[in-house]
Amino acid sequence: MINIKKTGKILGTAGAGFLALKEFQAIKEKRSLRSLLIEESLDAVNLFPTIRSQEEMEQYIGKYYKPFKLPEEAKVRYRFKYLKGFDDTLEYVPKEQSSKVIFYVHGGSYWFQPVNFQYAMMNKVSKMADARVVMPIYPKAPIHNAHEATAMVLSRYLYLINEELVDPKDIVMLGDSAGGGMVLSLLQLMRNRKYPLPEKAILISPWLDVSTSNPEMEQLQAVDPMLHIKDLQFEGKVYADGMSVKDPLVSPIYGDLTKLPPIHLFIGTHDIFYADAKKINEIAFEDNVDLTMYTYPNMDHVFPAYPIPEAKEVLKKIASLI
């Protein structure tokens, strides 16, 4: 997701005058120079293909849609492996391990497989928290839909409890972007079905409303270098697959947030999802929901995964929560 080599090249070859100007801008914005340069480089990097129409979707299926295979770098560098007995669920076990399990639901608009920055982030958090990571690779749109994806993730959560006999109080559900939205949808579903709930949930830049109908998003689009409303609207509708895009299974902001475990939400102000993060924070306050929002000025979508000083502090906080 983040072109670290490109960013490093910018840092290494940019003229002194350019860097001085950018450093002054970063100081003015109360952020690190590296975070500013990465943000500006994101505009020039196509992290995911543009998909806003039936034609573009068909091109994507023909060119990019493939069965999941654990990437070599994730296996060798970040030490992820397949969970025993599964070819669609991963785990990472740190050398120092407590009883805690991070049940991680990755983002990617419900369409895309996890990328290196997500493996790297979870590797870091796992080591900091001495906690094992379990990571379901759920079936993706446009071939699969919300019912199939959430059913698979829920089944892996229940496997930990029923087959591995993991205490739910030792499980922390963590999700970024679309994965954060799915975590909150699953919590509501599990509460409704009276399943055992995890100790808490941690949401990083969660996609809370696939309708992307919050008018504040249009204003934030100007400062968000990564997400695009039109892509999300199309991708969210396909993922819902006939359901209302405001059904809580795909847009948990419209569901009942009461009687859930504590929720911790991390968000940057240069993220179009900041609009709905503020909205759900207001709903939580009105309904007396245990939700804590951590807001970071001038930070981008899923910034805790970036190689920047601001990310290190957030990951320390997340590890302490776990």
Buried (B, 14 or more C-beta within 10 A) or exposed (E): BBBBEBBEEBBEEBEEEEBEEBBEEBEEBEBBBBBBBBBBBBEEBEBBBEBBEEEBBEEBEEEEBEEBEBBEEBBEEBBBEBBEEBEBBBBBBBEEEEEBBBBBBBBBBBBBBBBBBBBBBBBBBBBBBBBBBBBBBBBBBBEBBBBBBBEBBBEBBEBBBEEEEBBBBBBBBBBBBBBBBBBBBBBBBBBEEEBBBBBBBBBBBBBBBBBBBBEEBEEBBEBBBBBBBEBBBBBBBBBBBEBEBBBBBBBBBBBEBEEBBBBBBBBBBBBBBBBBBBBBBEBBEEEEBBBEBBBBEBBBBBBBBBBBEBBBEBBBBBBEBB
